[in-house]
Amino acid sequence: MPFVTIDSVDDERLALFRLRERGLTTRADKRDDQGAGLFLAEGDLVVERAFRAGCTPVAALADAERVPPIASELGVEVFVGGDEIRRLVTGLGMPHPIVAIFQRPARPSATTLLAQSHRLVIVEQVDNPANIGGIVRNAAGLGWDGLLLDSFSGDPLSRRSLRVAMGTTFALPHARTSHLDDVLAAEATGGRRDLIALTPDPTAAPIDEIAAALDPARPRAVLIGSERAGLQPSTMARCITARIPMAEHVDSLNAAAASAIACFALR
């Protein structure tokens, strides 16, 4: 498909690229396991990883002076323009060589993800998209099988999450549940899975001691809460608690950094 040169920032054919997060996908879309709404991938690496993972492209906007090779593979209209046009349209101070709009793919249900995952990361009320992207990248990079989010946590397919994760989102299956407490109760029943909750509580055992005591053959999940409130008391009550030993006068790391240590220690 030939590239389409754009000379004006007001070109109506670029309307999709002007949309912000809420314009691309609604809350209802994010709750839909079948795939609804759109997402925007920024940069040739993220665009390529989304495309190779089977996501369906809708349109792309690329640098007229250096169109990345992936653009010619997408099979959709690719608009090309200069830096200023792309910066004004996308709202990015430093425009990427390519951005692309994709249809949001279907995702597994929480039940399916639990059944398929031996090593699982669970997040509760982690709404910062940069933290979500960092957690995704850490979990994928350290060989974990999946990510389960509660209904209050951020979207792994948001622009910033995808950018921070460098597209590794498409290598880590994720699911969402509005009934996390029920999920944890079912996993804890009969000891089907070890649940390890991260906490800054100084009375909790160090994470390396917890890791050494676990049976490596048993499925496990590490749970990460919001940076201010942490995990809910009802969640903590169902878990083994573990802390990352910290220097004096520093109580904790941010959620993404803590996930990297936990995914390494408990892998």
Secondary structure, DSSP 8 states (H G I E B T S, - for coil): --EEE---TT-GGGHHHH--HHHH--HHHHH-TT--SEEEEESHHHHHHHHHTT--EEEEEEETTS--GGGGGS-S-EEEE-HHHHHHHH--SS--SEEEEEE------HHHHHHH-SEEEEEES---HHHHHHHHHHHHHTT--EEEEETTS--TTSHHHHHHHTTGGGGS-EEEES-HHHHHHHHHGGG-SEEEEE---TTSEEHHHHHHHS-TTS-EEEEEEBTTTBS-HHHHTTSEEEE----TT-----HHHHHHHHHHHT-
